[in-house]
Amino acid sequence: MVKWIKLTTFPSGFEADLFVERLRGAGLHARSAGDTGMFGAGFQGTAPRGIDVYVVSDQLTAARTILEEMNEPHDDMES
């Protein structure tokens, strides 16, 4: 039986979907779920309670690494 673990929450469906695809691109199993309120499925704006991103439990460490890399500041400017 596959056990899904909540990794993080994004404020909008768009951000959650982008991150899920980033995880999938890295070969991980990921999905998003959340309440979009009266707007219904497919709504990509800000969700009242956010959109949760889940990964398979044995891939949690790899997913956290990708999340941390995403949140690190990047200095792409040459001095």
VOVOLO-15855 format. One record per atom (N, C-alpha, C): chain; residue in three letters; atom name; x, y, z. Coordinates in steps of 0.001 Angstrom, whole numbers, padded with zeros to 6 digits. Example, Ala and Ser with C-alpha at 12.3 -4.5 7.8 and 13.67 -1.06 7.14 Angstrom:
BEGIN
<rec><mol>A</mol><type>ALA</type><atom>N</atom><xx>013190</xx><yy>-005690</yy><zz>007800</zz></rec>
<rec><mol>A</mol><type>ALA</type><atom>CA</atom><xx>012300</xx><yy>-004500</yy><zz>007800</zz></rec>
<rec><mol>A</mol><type>ALA</type><atom>C</atom><xx>013200</xx><yy>-003300</yy><zz>007800</zz></rec>
<rec><mol>A</mol><type>SER</type><atom>N</atom><xx>012850</xx><yy>-002250</yy><zz>007080</zz></rec>
<rec><mol>A</mol><type>SER</type><atom>CA</atom><xx>013670</xx><yy>-001060</yy><zz>007140</zz></rec>
<rec><mol>A</mol><type>SER</type><atom>C</atom><xx>012900</xx><yy>000030</yy><zz>007870</zz></rec>
END
This chain:
BEGIN
<rec><mol>A</mol><type>MET</type><atom>N</atom><xx>000840</xx><yy>-001183</yy><zz>000000</zz></rec>
<rec><mol>A</mol><type>MET</type><atom>CA</atom><xx>000000</xx><yy>000000</yy><zz>000000</zz></rec>
<rec><mol>A</mol><type>MET</type><atom>C</atom><xx>000887</xx><yy>001250</yy><zz>000000</zz></rec>
<rec><mol>A</mol><type>VAL</type><atom>N</atom><xx>000589</xx><yy>002173</yy><zz>-000877</zz></rec>
<rec><mol>A</mol><type>VAL</type><atom>CA</atom><xx>001345</xx><yy>003416</yy><zz>-000982</zz></rec>
<rec><mol>A</mol><type>VAL</type><atom>C</atom><xx>000874</xx><yy>004376</yy><zz>000110</zz></rec>
<rec><mol>A</mol><type>LYS</type><atom>N</atom><xx>001841</xx><yy>004956</yy><zz>000821</zz></rec>
<rec><mol>A</mol><type>LYS</type><atom>CA</atom><xx>001514</xx><yy>005932</yy><zz>001854</zz></rec>
<rec><mol>A</mol><type>LYS</type><atom>C</atom><xx>001964</xx><yy>007312</yy><zz>001381</zz></rec>
<rec><mol>A</mol><type>TRP</type><atom>N</atom><xx>001015</xx><yy>008230</yy><zz>001277</zz></rec>
<rec><mol>A</mol><type>TRP</type><atom>CA</atom><xx>001302</xx><yy>009593</yy><zz>000850</zz></rec>
<rec><mol>A</mol><type>TRP</type><atom>C</atom><xx>001538</xx><yy>010456</yy><zz>002081</zz></rec>
<rec><mol>A</mol><type>ILE</type><atom>N</atom><xx>002576</xx><yy>011308</yy><zz>002015</zz></rec>
<rec><mol>A</mol><type>ILE</type><atom>CA</atom><xx>002945</xx><yy>012198</yy><zz>003108</zz></rec>
<rec><mol>A</mol><type>ILE</type><atom>C</atom><xx>002874</xx><yy>013638</yy><zz>002605</zz></rec>
<rec><mol>A</mol><type>LYS</type><atom>N</atom><xx>002278</xx><yy>014511</yy><zz>003419</zz></rec>
<rec><mol>A</mol><type>LYS</type><atom>CA</atom><xx>002215</xx><yy>015927</yy><zz>003050</zz></rec>
<rec><mol>A</mol><type>LYS</type><atom>C</atom><xx>003607</xx><yy>016535</yy><zz>003157</zz></rec>
<rec><mol>A</mol><type>LEU</type><atom>N</atom><xx>004060</xx><yy>017153</yy><zz>002069</zz></rec>
<rec><mol>A</mol><type>LEU</type><atom>CA</atom><xx>005372</xx><yy>017779</yy><zz>002024</zz></rec>
<rec><mol>A</mol><type>LEU</type><atom>C</atom><xx>005293</xx><yy>019264</yy><zz>002360</zz></rec>
<rec><mol>A</mol><type>THR</type><atom>N</atom><xx>004354</xx><yy>019967</yy><zz>001735</zz></rec>
<rec><mol>A</mol><type>THR</type><atom>CA</atom><xx>004252</xx><yy>021412</yy><zz>001924</zz></rec>
<rec><mol>A</mol><type>THR</type><atom>C</atom><xx>002896</xx><yy>021897</yy><zz>001427</zz></rec>
<rec><mol>A</mol><type>THR</type><atom>N</atom><xx>002628</xx><yy>023189</yy><zz>001627</zz></rec>
<rec><mol>A</mol><type>THR</type><atom>CA</atom><xx>001399</xx><yy>023809</yy><zz>001152</zz></rec>
<rec><mol>A</mol><type>THR</type><atom>C</atom><xx>001757</xx><yy>025062</yy><zz>000371</zz></rec>
<rec><mol>A</mol><type>PHE</type><atom>N</atom><xx>001130</xx><yy>025231</yy><zz>-000774</zz></rec>
<rec><mol>A</mol><type>PHE</type><atom>CA</atom><xx>001309</xx><yy>026427</yy><zz>-001585</zz></rec>
<rec><mol>A</mol><type>PHE</type><atom>C</atom><xx>000029</xx><yy>027250</yy><zz>-001545</zz></rec>
<rec><mol>A</mol><type>PRO</type><atom>N</atom><xx>000139</xx><yy>028567</yy><zz>-001713</zz></rec>
<rec><mol>A</mol><type>PRO</type><atom>CA</atom><xx>-001054</xx><yy>029405</yy><zz>-001646</zz></rec>
<rec><mol>A</mol><type>PRO</type><atom>C</atom><xx>-001996</xx><yy>029254</yy><zz>-002837</zz></rec>
<rec><mol>A</mol><type>SER</type><atom>N</atom><xx>-001480</xx><yy>028776</yy><zz>-003970</zz></rec>
<rec><mol>A</mol><type>SER</type><atom>CA</atom><xx>-002337</xx><yy>028672</yy><zz>-005159</zz></rec>
<rec><mol>A</mol><type>SER</type><atom>C</atom><xx>-002149</xx><yy>027330</yy><zz>-005858</zz></rec>
<rec><mol>A</mol><type>GLY</type><atom>N</atom><xx>-003172</xx><yy>026967</yy><zz>-006617</zz></rec>
<rec><mol>A</mol><type>GLY</type><atom>CA</atom><xx>-003112</xx><yy>025745</yy><zz>-007405</zz></rec>
<rec><mol>A</mol><type>GLY</type><atom>C</atom><xx>-002017</xx><yy>025793</yy><zz>-008454</zz></rec>
<rec><mol>A</mol><type>PHE</type><atom>N</atom><xx>-001800</xx><yy>026965</yy><zz>-009022</zz></rec>
<rec><mol>A</mol><type>PHE</type><atom>CA</atom><xx>-000763</xx><yy>027123</yy><zz>-010045</zz></rec>
<rec><mol>A</mol><type>PHE</type><atom>C</atom><xx>000617</xx><yy>026786</yy><zz>-009490</zz></rec>
<rec><mol>A</mol><type>GLU</type><atom>N</atom><xx>000948</xx><yy>027358</yy><zz>-008327</zz></rec>
<rec><mol>A</mol><type>GLU</type><atom>CA</atom><xx>002255</xx><yy>027098</yy><zz>-007710</zz></rec>
<rec><mol>A</mol><type>GLU</type><atom>C</atom><xx>002399</xx><yy>025626</yy><zz>-007315</zz></rec>
<rec><mol>A</mol><type>ALA</type><atom>N</atom><xx>001335</xx><yy>025065</yy><zz>-006758</zz></rec>
<rec><mol>A</mol><type>ALA</type><atom>CA</atom><xx>001377</xx><yy>023653</yy><zz>-006359</zz></rec>
<rec><mol>A</mol><type>ALA</type><atom>C</atom><xx>001577</xx><yy>022755</yy><zz>-007573</zz></rec>
<rec><mol>A</mol><type>ASP</type><atom>N</atom><xx>000854</xx><yy>023025</yy><zz>-008656</zz></rec>
<rec><mol>A</mol><type>ASP</type><atom>CA</atom><xx>000989</xx><yy>022210</yy><zz>-009869</zz></rec>
<rec><mol>A</mol><type>ASP</type><atom>C</atom><xx>002386</xx><yy>022311</yy><zz>-010470</zz></rec>
<rec><mol>A</mol><type>LEU</type><atom>N</atom><xx>002959</xx><yy>023505</yy><zz>-010460</zz></rec>
<rec><mol>A</mol><type>LEU</type><atom>CA</atom><xx>004323</xx><yy>023662</yy><zz>-010975</zz></rec>
<rec><mol>A</mol><type>LEU</type><atom>C</atom><xx>005313</xx><yy>022834</yy><zz>-010158</zz></rec>
<rec><mol>A</mol><type>PHE</type><atom>N</atom><xx>005165</xx><yy>022866</yy><zz>-008834</zz></rec>
<rec><mol>A</mol><type>PHE</type><atom>CA</atom><xx>006088</xx><yy>022125</yy><zz>-007989</zz></rec>
<rec><mol>A</mol><type>PHE</type><atom>C</atom><xx>005890</xx><yy>020616</yy><zz>-008130</zz></rec>
<rec><mol>A</mol><type>VAL</type><atom>N</atom><xx>004640</xx><yy>020183</yy><zz>-008261</zz></rec>
<rec><mol>A</mol><type>VAL</type><atom>CA</atom><xx>004373</xx><yy>018752</yy><zz>-008479</zz></rec>
<rec><mol>A</mol><type>VAL</type><atom>C</atom><xx>005067</xx><yy>018291</yy><zz>-009759</zz></rec>
<rec><mol>A</mol><type>GLU</type><atom>N</atom><xx>004990</xx><yy>019083</yy><zz>-010800</zz></rec>
<rec><mol>A</mol><type>GLU</type><atom>CA</atom><xx>005638</xx><yy>018707</yy><zz>-012058</zz></rec>
<rec><mol>A</mol><type>GLU</type><atom>C</atom><xx>007157</xx><yy>018710</yy><zz>-011920</zz></rec>
<rec><mol>A</mol><type>ARG</type><atom>N</atom><xx>007683</xx><yy>019613</yy><zz>-011099</zz></rec>
<rec><mol>A</mol><type>ARG</type><atom>CA</atom><xx>009133</xx><yy>019609</yy><zz>-010849</zz></rec>
<rec><mol>A</mol><type>ARG</type><atom>C</atom><xx>009548</xx><yy>018317</yy><zz>-010151</zz></rec>
<rec><mol>A</mol><type>LEU</type><atom>N</atom><xx>008762</xx><yy>017897</yy><zz>-009170</zz></rec>
<rec><mol>A</mol><type>LEU</type><atom>CA</atom><xx>009043</xx><yy>016644</yy><zz>-008470</zz></rec>
<rec><mol>A</mol><type>LEU</type><atom>C</atom><xx>008939</xx><yy>015458</yy><zz>-009420</zz></rec>
<rec><mol>A</mol><type>ARG</type><atom>N</atom><xx>007898</xx><yy>015435</yy><zz>-010232</zz></rec>
<rec><mol>A</mol><type>ARG</type><atom>CA</atom><xx>007726</xx><yy>014346</yy><zz>-011196</zz></rec>
<rec><mol>A</mol><type>ARG</type><atom>C</atom><xx>008865</xx><yy>014317</yy><zz>-012204</zz></rec>
<rec><mol>A</mol><type>GLY</type><atom>N</atom><xx>009345</xx><yy>015493</yy><zz>-012597</zz></rec>
<rec><mol>A</mol><type>GLY</type><atom>CA</atom><xx>010474</xx><yy>015571</yy><zz>-013509</zz></rec>
<rec><mol>A</mol><type>GLY</type><atom>C</atom><xx>011745</xx><yy>014982</yy><zz>-012909</zz></rec>
<rec><mol>A</mol><type>ALA</type><atom>N</atom><xx>011810</xx><yy>014977</yy><zz>-011583</zz></rec>
<rec><mol>A</mol><type>ALA</type><atom>CA</atom><xx>012950</xx><yy>014387</yy><zz>-010880</zz></rec>
<rec><mol>A</mol><type>ALA</type><atom>C</atom><xx>012733</xx><yy>012900</yy><zz>-010613</zz></rec>
<rec><mol>A</mol><type>GLY</type><atom>N</atom><xx>011630</xx><yy>012354</yy><zz>-011142</zz></rec>
<rec><mol>A</mol><type>GLY</type><atom>CA</atom><xx>011355</xx><yy>010927</yy><zz>-010995</zz></rec>
<rec><mol>A</mol><type>GLY</type><atom>C</atom><xx>010610</xx><yy>010554</yy><zz>-009729</zz></rec>
<rec><mol>A</mol><type>LEU</type><atom>N</atom><xx>010041</xx><yy>011546</yy><zz>-009036</zz></rec>
<rec><mol>A</mol><type>LEU</type><atom>CA</atom><xx>009311</xx><yy>011269</yy><zz>-007802</zz></rec>
<rec><mol>A</mol><type>LEU</type><atom>C</atom><xx>007808</xx><yy>011202</yy><zz>-008072</zz></rec>
<rec><mol>A</mol><type>HIS</type><atom>N</atom><xx>007109</xx><yy>010493</yy><zz>-007210</zz></rec>
<rec><mol>A</mol><type>HIS</type><atom>CA</atom><xx>005646</xx><yy>010426</yy><zz>-007292</zz></rec>
<rec><mol>A</mol><type>HIS</type><atom>C</atom><xx>005090</xx><yy>011529</yy><zz>-006405</zz></rec>
<rec><mol>A</mol><type>ALA</type><atom>N</atom><xx>004322</xx><yy>012434</yy><zz>-007017</zz></rec>
<rec><mol>A</mol><type>ALA</type><atom>CA</atom><xx>003781</xx><yy>013574</yy><zz>-006278</zz></rec>
<rec><mol>A</mol><type>ALA</type><atom>C</atom><xx>002379</xx><yy>013879</yy><zz>-006775</zz></rec>
<rec><mol>A</mol><type>ARG</type><atom>N</atom><xx>001606</xx><yy>014509</yy><zz>-005895</zz></rec>
<rec><mol>A</mol><type>ARG</type><atom>CA</atom><xx>000256</xx><yy>014951</yy><zz>-006269</zz></rec>
<rec><mol>A</mol><type>ARG</type><atom>C</atom><xx>-000111</xx><yy>016143</yy><zz>-005407</zz></rec>
<rec><mol>A</mol><type>SER</type><atom>N</atom><xx>-001113</xx><yy>016871</yy><zz>-005813</zz></rec>
<rec><mol>A</mol><type>SER</type><atom>CA</atom><xx>-001604</xx><yy>017996</yy><zz>-005022</zz></rec>
<rec><mol>A</mol><type>SER</type><atom>C</atom><xx>-003077</xx><yy>017791</yy><zz>-004712</zz></rec>
<rec><mol>A</mol><type>ALA</type><atom>N</atom><xx>-003503</xx><yy>018400</yy><zz>-003625</zz></rec>
<rec><mol>A</mol><type>ALA</type><atom>CA</atom><xx>-004904</xx><yy>018328</yy><zz>-003225</zz></rec>
<rec><mol>A</mol><type>ALA</type><atom>C</atom><xx>-005208</xx><yy>019522</yy><zz>-002339</zz></rec>
<rec><mol>A</mol><type>GLY</type><atom>N</atom><xx>-006406</xx><yy>020029</yy><zz>-002467</zz></rec>
<rec><mol>A</mol><type>GLY</type><atom>CA</atom><xx>-006796</xx><yy>021149</yy><zz>-001629</zz></rec>
<rec><mol>A</mol><type>GLY</type><atom>C</atom><xx>-008203</xx><yy>021606</yy><zz>-001941</zz></rec>
<rec><mol>A</mol><type>ASP</type><atom>N</atom><xx>-008690</xx><yy>022474</yy><zz>-001110</zz></rec>
<rec><mol>A</mol><type>ASP</type><atom>CA</atom><xx>-010041</xx><yy>022994</yy><zz>-001248</zz></rec>
<rec><mol>A</mol><type>ASP</type><atom>C</atom><xx>-009988</xx><yy>024331</yy><zz>-001971</zz></rec>
<rec><mol>A</mol><type>THR</type><atom>N</atom><xx>-010549</xx><yy>024386</yy><zz>-003159</zz></rec>
<rec><mol>A</mol><type>THR</type><atom>CA</atom><xx>-010591</xx><yy>025646</yy><zz>-003899</zz></rec>
<rec><mol>A</mol><type>THR</type><atom>C</atom><xx>-011888</xx><yy>026394</yy><zz>-003649</zz></rec>
<rec><mol>A</mol><type>GLY</type><atom>N</atom><xx>-012617</xx><yy>025957</yy><zz>-002651</zz></rec>
<rec><mol>A</mol><type>GLY</type><atom>CA</atom><xx>-013841</xx><yy>026656</yy><zz>-002277</zz></rec>
<rec><mol>A</mol><type>GLY</type><atom>C</atom><xx>-014881</xx><yy>026614</yy><zz>-003374</zz></rec>
<rec><mol>A</mol><type>MET</type><atom>N</atom><xx>-015559</xx><yy>027721</yy><zz>-003563</zz></rec>
<rec><mol>A</mol><type>MET</type><atom>CA</atom><xx>-016659</xx><yy>027778</yy><zz>-004524</zz></rec>
<rec><mol>A</mol><type>MET</type><atom>C</atom><xx>-016182</xx><yy>027760</yy><zz>-005968</zz></rec>
<rec><mol>A</mol><type>PHE</type><atom>N</atom><xx>-014875</xx><yy>027900</yy><zz>-006197</zz></rec>
<rec><mol>A</mol><type>PHE</type><atom>CA</atom><xx>-014359</xx><yy>027975</yy><zz>-007562</zz></rec>
<rec><mol>A</mol><type>PHE</type><atom>C</atom><xx>-014267</xx><yy>026620</yy><zz>-008245</zz></rec>
<rec><mol>A</mol><type>GLY</type><atom>N</atom><xx>-014098</xx><yy>025553</yy><zz>-007496</zz></rec>
<rec><mol>A</mol><type>GLY</type><atom>CA</atom><xx>-014111</xx><yy>024206</yy><zz>-008042</zz></rec>
<rec><mol>A</mol><type>GLY</type><atom>C</atom><xx>-012795</xx><yy>023733</yy><zz>-008631</zz></rec>
<rec><mol>A</mol><type>ALA</type><atom>N</atom><xx>-012830</xx><yy>022514</yy><zz>-009132</zz></rec>
<rec><mol>A</mol><type>ALA</type><atom>CA</atom><xx>-011637</xx><yy>021868</yy><zz>-009692</zz></rec>
<rec><mol>A</mol><type>ALA</type><atom>C</atom><xx>-011075</xx><yy>022667</yy><zz>-010852</zz></rec>
<rec><mol>A</mol><type>GLY</type><atom>N</atom><xx>-009764</xx><yy>022706</yy><zz>-010944</zz></rec>
<rec><mol>A</mol><type>GLY</type><atom>CA</atom><xx>-009102</xx><yy>023415</yy><zz>-012028</zz></rec>
<rec><mol>A</mol><type>GLY</type><atom>C</atom><xx>-008794</xx><yy>024867</yy><zz>-011727</zz></rec>
<rec><mol>A</mol><type>PHE</type><atom>N</atom><xx>-009316</xx><yy>025397</yy><zz>-010627</zz></rec>
<rec><mol>A</mol><type>PHE</type><atom>CA</atom><xx>-009037</xx><yy>026779</yy><zz>-010247</zz></rec>
<rec><mol>A</mol><type>PHE</type><atom>C</atom><xx>-007561</xx><yy>026920</yy><zz>-009911</zz></rec>
<rec><mol>A</mol><type>GLN</type><atom>N</atom><xx>-006890</xx><yy>027916</yy><zz>-010470</zz></rec>
<rec><mol>A</mol><type>GLN</type><atom>CA</atom><xx>-005448</xx><yy>028074</yy><zz>-010285</zz></rec>
<rec><mol>A</mol><type>GLN</type><atom>C</atom><xx>-005069</xx><yy>029287</yy><zz>-009439</zz></rec>
<rec><mol>A</mol><type>GLY</type><atom>N</atom><xx>-006034</xx><yy>030031</yy><zz>-008953</zz></rec>
<rec><mol>A</mol><type>GLY</type><atom>CA</atom><xx>-005734</xx><yy>031201</yy><zz>-008134</zz></rec>
<rec><mol>A</mol><type>GLY</type><atom>C</atom><xx>-005464</xx><yy>030832</yy><zz>-006687</zz></rec>
<rec><mol>A</mol><type>THR</type><atom>N</atom><xx>-005387</xx><yy>031861</yy><zz>-005835</zz></rec>
<rec><mol>A</mol><type>THR</type><atom>CA</atom><xx>-005136</xx><yy>031656</yy><zz>-004416</zz></rec>
<rec><mol>A</mol><type>THR</type><atom>C</atom><xx>-006307</xx><yy>030897</yy><zz>-003800</zz></rec>
<rec><mol>A</mol><type>ALA</type><atom>N</atom><xx>-006002</xx><yy>029835</yy><zz>-003085</zz></rec>
<rec><mol>A</mol><type>ALA</type><atom>CA</atom><xx>-007018</xx><yy>029008</yy><zz>-002438</zz></rec>
<rec><mol>A</mol><type>ALA</type><atom>C</atom><xx>-007129</xx><yy>029425</yy><zz>-000968</zz></rec>
<rec><mol>A</mol><type>PRO</type><atom>N</atom><xx>-008338</xx><yy>029443</yy><zz>-000433</zz></rec>
<rec><mol>A</mol><type>PRO</type><atom>CA</atom><xx>-008541</xx><yy>029884</yy><zz>000949</zz></rec>
<rec><mol>A</mol><type>PRO</type><atom>C</atom><xx>-007654</xx><yy>029161</yy><zz>001971</zz></rec>
<rec><mol>A</mol><type>ARG</type><atom>N</atom><xx>-007461</xx><yy>027865</yy><zz>001812</zz></rec>
<rec><mol>A</mol><type>ARG</type><atom>CA</atom><xx>-006660</xx><yy>027083</yy><zz>002758</zz></rec>
<rec><mol>A</mol><type>ARG</type><atom>C</atom><xx>-005355</xx><yy>026577</yy><zz>002138</zz></rec>
<rec><mol>A</mol><type>GLY</type><atom>N</atom><xx>-005062</xx><yy>027026</yy><zz>000933</zz></rec>
<rec><mol>A</mol><type>GLY</type><atom>CA</atom><xx>-003859</xx><yy>026582</yy><zz>000252</zz></rec>
<rec><mol>A</mol><type>GLY</type><atom>C</atom><xx>-004045</xx><yy>025230</yy><zz>-000412</zz></rec>
<rec><mol>A</mol><type>ILE</type><atom>N</atom><xx>-003049</xx><yy>024820</yy><zz>-001160</zz></rec>
<rec><mol>A</mol><type>ILE</type><atom>CA</atom><xx>-003060</xx><yy>023544</yy><zz>-001865</zz></rec>
<rec><mol>A</mol><type>ILE</type><atom>C</atom><xx>-001884</xx><yy>022728</yy><zz>-001342</zz></rec>
<rec><mol>A</mol><type>ASP</type><atom>N</atom><xx>-002170</xx><yy>021564</yy><zz>-000824</zz></rec>
<rec><mol>A</mol><type>ASP</type><atom>CA</atom><xx>-001147</xx><yy>020693</yy><zz>-000247</zz></rec>
<rec><mol>A</mol><type>ASP</type><atom>C</atom><xx>-000485</xx><yy>019857</yy><zz>-001334</zz></rec>
<rec><mol>A</mol><type>VAL</type><atom>N</atom><xx>000815</xx><yy>019628</yy><zz>-001162</zz></rec>
<rec><mol>A</mol><type>VAL</type><atom>CA</atom><xx>001571</xx><yy>018761</yy><zz>-002060</zz></rec>
<rec><mol>A</mol><type>VAL</type><atom>C</atom><xx>001997</xx><yy>017537</yy><zz>-001262</zz></rec>
<rec><mol>A</mol><type>TYR</type><atom>N</atom><xx>001718</xx><yy>016361</yy><zz>-001826</zz></rec>
<rec><mol>A</mol><type>TYR</type><atom>CA</atom><xx>002020</xx><yy>015078</yy><zz>-001186</zz></rec>
<rec><mol>A</mol><type>TYR</type><atom>C</atom><xx>003014</xx><yy>014297</yy><zz>-002026</zz></rec>
<rec><mol>A</mol><type>VAL</type><atom>N</atom><xx>003864</xx><yy>013532</yy><zz>-001344</zz></rec>
<rec><mol>A</mol><type>VAL</type><atom>CA</atom><xx>004794</xx><yy>012619</yy><zz>-002013</zz></rec>
<rec><mol>A</mol><type>VAL</type><atom>C</atom><xx>004685</xx><yy>011249</yy><zz>-001353</zz></rec>
<rec><mol>A</mol><type>VAL</type><atom>N</atom><xx>005137</xx><yy>010237</yy><zz>-002076</zz></rec>
<rec><mol>A</mol><type>VAL</type><atom>CA</atom><xx>005164</xx><yy>008879</yy><zz>-001519</zz></rec>
<rec><mol>A</mol><type>VAL</type><atom>C</atom><xx>006180</xx><yy>008868</yy><zz>-000374</zz></rec>
<rec><mol>A</mol><type>SER</type><atom>N</atom><xx>005836</xx><yy>008200</yy><zz>000713</zz></rec>
<rec><mol>A</mol><type>SER</type><atom>CA</atom><xx>006625</xx><yy>008274</yy><zz>001945</zz></rec>
<rec><mol>A</mol><type>SER</type><atom>C</atom><xx>008102</xx><yy>007959</yy><zz>001775</zz></rec>
<rec><mol>A</mol><type>ASP</type><atom>N</atom><xx>008445</xx><yy>006982</yy><zz>000947</zz></rec>
<rec><mol>A</mol><type>ASP</type><atom>CA</atom><xx>009861</xx><yy>006634</yy><zz>000812</zz></rec>
<rec><mol>A</mol><type>ASP</type><atom>C</atom><xx>010634</xx><yy>007606</yy><zz>-000083</zz></rec>
<rec><mol>A</mol><type>GLN</type><atom>N</atom><xx>009960</xx><yy>008629</yy><zz>-000613</zz></rec>
<rec><mol>A</mol><type>GLN</type><atom>CA</atom><xx>010621</xx><yy>009642</yy><zz>-001430</zz></rec>
<rec><mol>A</mol><type>GLN</type><atom>C</atom><xx>010637</xx><yy>011006</yy><zz>-000738</zz></rec>
<rec><mol>A</mol><type>LEU</type><atom>N</atom><xx>010248</xx><yy>011039</yy><zz>000528</zz></rec>
<rec><mol>A</mol><type>LEU</type><atom>CA</atom><xx>010127</xx><yy>012296</yy><zz>001262</zz></rec>
<rec><mol>A</mol><type>LEU</type><atom>C</atom><xx>011459</xx><yy>013037</yy><zz>001361</zz></rec>
<rec><mol>A</mol><type>THR</type><atom>N</atom><xx>012534</xx><yy>012345</yy><zz>001652</zz></rec>
<rec><mol>A</mol><type>THR</type><atom>CA</atom><xx>013835</xx><yy>012997</yy><zz>001795</zz></rec>
<rec><mol>A</mol><type>THR</type><atom>C</atom><xx>014267</xx><yy>013666</yy><zz>000498</zz></rec>
<rec><mol>A</mol><type>ALA</type><atom>N</atom><xx>014123</xx><yy>012972</yy><zz>-000613</zz></rec>
<rec><mol>A</mol><type>ALA</type><atom>CA</atom><xx>014491</xx><yy>013543</yy><zz>-001915</zz></rec>
<rec><mol>A</mol><type>ALA</type><atom>C</atom><xx>013612</xx><yy>014746</yy><zz>-002243</zz></rec>
<rec><mol>A</mol><type>ALA</type><atom>N</atom><xx>012326</xx><yy>014659</yy><zz>-001928</zz></rec>
<rec><mol>A</mol><type>ALA</type><atom>CA</atom><xx>011405</xx><yy>015771</yy><zz>-002198</zz></rec>
<rec><mol>A</mol><type>ALA</type><atom>C</atom><xx>011743</xx><yy>016984</yy><zz>-001336</zz></rec>
<rec><mol>A</mol><type>ARG</type><atom>N</atom><xx>012111</xx><yy>016755</yy><zz>-000081</zz></rec>
<rec><mol>A</mol><type>ARG</type><atom>CA</atom><xx>012505</xx><yy>017866</yy><zz>000801</zz></rec>
<rec><mol>A</mol><type>ARG</type><atom>C</atom><xx>013754</xx><yy>018562</yy><zz>000277</zz></rec>
<rec><mol>A</mol><type>THR</type><atom>N</atom><xx>014677</xx><yy>017799</yy><zz>-000268</zz></rec>
<rec><mol>A</mol><type>THR</type><atom>CA</atom><xx>015894</xx><yy>018383</yy><zz>-000838</zz></rec>
<rec><mol>A</mol><type>THR</type><atom>C</atom><xx>015542</xx><yy>019317</yy><zz>-001989</zz></rec>
<rec><mol>A</mol><type>ILE</type><atom>N</atom><xx>014647</xx><yy>018889</yy><zz>-002854</zz></rec>
<rec><mol>A</mol><type>ILE</type><atom>CA</atom><xx>014224</xx><yy>019720</yy><zz>-003987</zz></rec>
<rec><mol>A</mol><type>ILE</type><atom>C</atom><xx>013509</xx><yy>020971</yy><zz>-003481</zz></rec>
<rec><mol>A</mol><type>LEU</type><atom>N</atom><xx>012667</xx><yy>020834</yy><zz>-002468</zz></rec>
<rec><mol>A</mol><type>LEU</type><atom>CA</atom><xx>011966</xx><yy>021976</yy><zz>-001890</zz></rec>
<rec><mol>A</mol><type>LEU</type><atom>C</atom><xx>012961</xx><yy>022967</yy><zz>-001289</zz></rec>
<rec><mol>A</mol><type>GLU</type><atom>N</atom><xx>013946</xx><yy>022470</yy><zz>-000567</zz></rec>
<rec><mol>A</mol><type>GLU</type><atom>CA</atom><xx>014956</xx><yy>023343</yy><zz>000034</zz></rec>
<rec><mol>A</mol><type>GLU</type><atom>C</atom><xx>015764</xx><yy>024071</yy><zz>-001038</zz></rec>
<rec><mol>A</mol><type>GLU</type><atom>N</atom><xx>016121</xx><yy>023362</yy><zz>-002099</zz></rec>
<rec><mol>A</mol><type>GLU</type><atom>CA</atom><xx>016862</xx><yy>023992</yy><zz>-003198</zz></rec>
<rec><mol>A</mol><type>GLU</type><atom>C</atom><xx>016039</xx><yy>025104</yy><zz>-003846</zz></rec>
<rec><mol>A</mol><type>MET</type><atom>N</atom><xx>014759</xx><yy>024888</yy><zz>-003953</zz></rec>
<rec><mol>A</mol><type>MET</type><atom>CA</atom><xx>013873</xx><yy>025881</yy><zz>-004549</zz></rec>
<rec><mol>A</mol><type>MET</type><atom>C</atom><xx>013796</xx><yy>027135</yy><zz>-003683</zz></rec>
<rec><mol>A</mol><type>ASN</type><atom>N</atom><xx>013864</xx><yy>026972</yy><zz>-002376</zz></rec>
<rec><mol>A</mol><type>ASN</type><atom>CA</atom><xx>013721</xx><yy>028096</yy><zz>-001451</zz></rec>
<rec><mol>A</mol><type>ASN</type><atom>C</atom><xx>015032</xx><yy>028809</yy><zz>-001145</zz></rec>
<rec><mol>A</mol><type>GLU</type><atom>N</atom><xx>016152</xx><yy>028260</yy><zz>-001603</zz></rec>
<rec><mol>A</mol><type>GLU</type><atom>CA</atom><xx>017439</xx><yy>028910</yy><zz>-001369</zz></rec>
<rec><mol>A</mol><type>GLU</type><atom>C</atom><xx>017604</xx><yy>030078</yy><zz>-002329</zz></rec>
<rec><mol>A</mol><type>PRO</type><atom>N</atom><xx>018155</xx><yy>031181</yy><zz>-001821</zz></rec>
<rec><mol>A</mol><type>PRO</type><atom>CA</atom><xx>018411</xx><yy>032308</yy><zz>-002737</zz></rec>
<rec><mol>A</mol><type>PRO</type><atom>C</atom><xx>019504</xx><yy>031933</yy><zz>-003728</zz></rec>
<rec><mol>A</mol><type>HIS</type><atom>N</atom><xx>019323</xx><yy>032356</yy><zz>-004955</zz></rec>
<rec><mol>A</mol><type>HIS</type><atom>CA</atom><xx>020296</xx><yy>032064</yy><zz>-006002</zz></rec>
<rec><mol>A</mol><type>HIS</type><atom>C</atom><xx>020912</xx><yy>033361</yy><zz>-006482</zz></rec>
<rec><mol>A</mol><type>ASP</type><atom>N</atom><xx>022220</xx><yy>033395</yy><zz>-006553</zz></rec>
<rec><mol>A</mol><type>ASP</type><atom>CA</atom><xx>022926</xx><yy>034558</yy><zz>-007047</zz></rec>
<rec><mol>A</mol><type>ASP</type><atom>C</atom><xx>023420</xx><yy>034254</yy><zz>-008455</zz></rec>
<rec><mol>A</mol><type>ASP</type><atom>N</atom><xx>022571</xx><yy>034544</yy><zz>-009423</zz></rec>
<rec><mol>A</mol><type>ASP</type><atom>CA</atom><xx>022912</xx><yy>034274</yy><zz>-010818</zz></rec>
<rec><mol>A</mol><type>ASP</type><atom>C</atom><xx>023585</xx><yy>035464</yy><zz>-011494</zz></rec>
<rec><mol>A</mol><type>MET</type><atom>N</atom><xx>023706</xx><yy>036559</yy><zz>-010755</zz></rec>
<rec><mol>A</mol><type>MET</type><atom>CA</atom><xx>024295</xx><yy>037769</yy><zz>-011317</zz></rec>
<rec><mol>A</mol><type>MET</type><atom>C</atom><xx>025812</xx><yy>037711</yy><zz>-011162</zz></rec>
<rec><mol>A</mol><type>GLU</type><atom>N</atom><xx>026514</xx><yy>038052</yy><zz>-012209</zz></rec>
<rec><mol>A</mol><type>GLU</type><atom>CA</atom><xx>027962</xx><yy>038107</yy><zz>-012131</zz></rec>
<rec><mol>A</mol><type>GLU</type><atom>C</atom><xx>028364</xx><yy>039460</yy><zz>-011582</zz></rec>
<rec><mol>A</mol><type>SER</type><atom>N</atom><xx>029347</xx><yy>039458</yy><zz>-010700</zz></rec>
<rec><mol>A</mol><type>SER</type><atom>CA</atom><xx>029806</xx><yy>040712</yy><zz>-010090</zz></rec>
<rec><mol>A</mol><type>SER</type><atom>C</atom><xx>030747</xx><yy>041460</yy><zz>-010999</zz></rec>
END
